Amino acid sequence: MSWLFCQLAEYYLALCEEDIDRLPAWVRRHLRRCLRCQEVKVAYSRTREAMLRYAQHLPDSPPHGWRPLSLRAEMKRRVLPWKLTLLPVATVAIVLAIFSLWERGTRPSGEVSTVPQLAREVPVAPPKALSQAGPPSPVAPPVTGNDKPQKEPSRQLAAPVVAKPAPAHLTPVVVRRPLEAPHTVIASQTAVQNDPHAGEDGGSQTTLEPLVPVQPVLAEAHPPVSPVQPPEAYVMQAAHPASTGGVE
Amino acid sequence: MDAQVWEWRVATGEHSRQEGEHQLIERCRAGDMEAFGVLWQQHRAAVFRSILGVVGNTQDAEDLTQDAFLRAYRAIESFRGEAQLRTWLIRIGVHLAIDHVKRKKSHPEVPLEWDVGGAYADIDPHTAAERNELRETVRKAIDALPPHHRAVIVLRDVEGMDYTEMAQALGCSVGSVKLRLFRARRLLKQRLEVLLGGSR
């Protein structure tokens, strides 16, 4: 118990600097009785005295005088407040926001794909049937990064759709037919009217003969693949054998 | 104002106007370097002494004092006026000094000695030698303390701050200041008993 009193008294002695009368009464009573605490009190007084003498001789300035405080760099720094520092960042952010809004406005409504998605798209290979059957078609120039994305909705540029598996009865049956070569059909027929007497025979009318005059028709099944290379041949086919003067 | 002219005015002490500290702070916030020069002249000695008490090296203390005032000039807008400006400046300086001591502890250097003849040039050599010896002994005892204990001892015994000012300068409560001071003085007493007992 006495040890505890000594420890507590030492705390007050360490913090007491000037007058012992400021100490609590129980500390003063303890000091009168305890020799160890009296020695502690003397040791603290010597320590305080040494510190005061040390503090008295601490210099107030550097031994070689004060260097002038150089605030030039600080002046330059203060000229540019944080608002001006943030100005270029804010400008770039606003420009980017306007550009993204403009890009979103010019994109077709149904198109949801973005450029990174297009970049990740695997290019679709040309169909084999076209390359085998037809003449070699000119190769389309590769799409580079600088090119603008096509405005028309394209099958190749469409985003990959991860669709849920549809029920079997709702799944449309896709019939894939091989692409045929460009096939041009020219149906030519002279402007001959049907035999007016043919119907008067009272016989059975055949449905093979058209009843309306047929004009020569130039029809293309497919547009030419390339304007440079026209189709190799045209297939001449009579619309009706009678038009060619054949024997009925 | 030109920086060289301003430095010349600060060096020659050409400031006869008695202005309140608050007005000087307001002028500093407006970017007036002359007003900050007045504050520099008023408080640099206290800041220097506090830093020197912690680091124990005049060269480092001068550098840290300059650094402390530069930081104060940079952060003068954040000074709320809750404490005195002197306490605020000493707080900046003491924290810089504590960081310096911690950094130096990991990278120890050979300390520069104080100027032997400068402070005691006007007294007889015997007394000067005694004082130098005492100063060296106390300095060794202080250097043996942790940086936070050095700061609390210096603020109390060198700068004569009261507990409230010390709490503001150290950023802790008054009770914490008292506890730190008790521990610091106990360590210092033990150290001085060893050093002075050996010399006597």
Boltz contact constraints between the chains, C-beta under 6 A:
constraints:
  - contact:
      token1: [A, 11]
      token2: [B, 182]
      max_distance: 6.0
  - contact:
      token1: [A, 14]
      token2: [B, 182]
      max_distance: 6.0
  - contact:
      token1: [A, 14]
      token2: [B, 185]
      max_distance: 6.0
  - contact:
      token1: [A, 14]
      token2: [B, 186]
      max_distance: 6.0
  - contact:
      token1: [A, 43]
      token2: [B, 189]
      max_distance: 6.0
  - contact:
      token1: [A, 44]
      token2: [B, 189]
      max_distance: 6.0
  - contact:
      token1: [A, 47]
      token2: [B, 188]
      max_distance: 6.0
  - contact:
      token1: [A, 47]
      token2: [B, 189]
      max_distance: 6.0
  - contact:
      token1: [A, 47]
      token2: [B, 192]
      max_distance: 6.0
  - contact:
      token1: [A, 50]
      token2: [B, 138]
      max_distance: 6.0
  - contact:
      token1: [A, 51]
      token2: [B, 157]
      max_distance: 6.0
  - contact:
      token1: [A, 54]
      token2: [B, 135]
      max_distance: 6.0
  - contact:
      token1: [A, 54]
      token2: [B, 138]
      max_distance: 6.0
  - contact:
      token1: [A, 55]
      token2: [B, 157]
      max_distance: 6.0
  - contact:
      token1: [A, 55]
      token2: [B, 158]
      max_distance: 6.0
  - contact:
      token1: [A, 57]
      token2: [B, 119]
      max_distance: 6.0
  - contact:
      token1: [A, 58]
      token2: [B, 49]
      max_distance: 6.0
  - contact:
      token1: [A, 60]
      token2: [B, 45]
      max_distance: 6.0
  - contact:
      token1: [A, 62]
      token2: [B, 58]
      max_distance: 6.0
  - contact:
      token1: [A, 62]
      token2: [B, 62]
      max_distance: 6.0
  - contact:
      token1: [A, 63]
      token2: [B, 58]
      max_distance: 6.0
  - contact:
      token1: [A, 63]
      token2: [B, 115]
      max_distance: 6.0
  - contact:
      token1: [A, 63]
      token2: [B, 118]
      max_distance: 6.0
  - contact:
      token1: [A, 68]
      token2: [B, 7]
      max_distance: 6.0
  - contact:
      token1: [A, 68]
      token2: [B, 11]
      max_distance: 6.0
  - contact:
      token1: [A, 69]
      token2: [B, 40]
      max_distance: 6.0
  - contact:
      token1: [A, 69]
      token2: [B, 69]
      max_distance: 6.0
  - contact:
      token1: [A, 71]
      token2: [B, 33]
      max_distance: 6.0
  - contact:
      token1: [A, 72]
      token2: [B, 3]
      max_distance: 6.0
  - contact:
      token1: [A, 74]
      token2: [B, 73]
      max_distance: 6.0
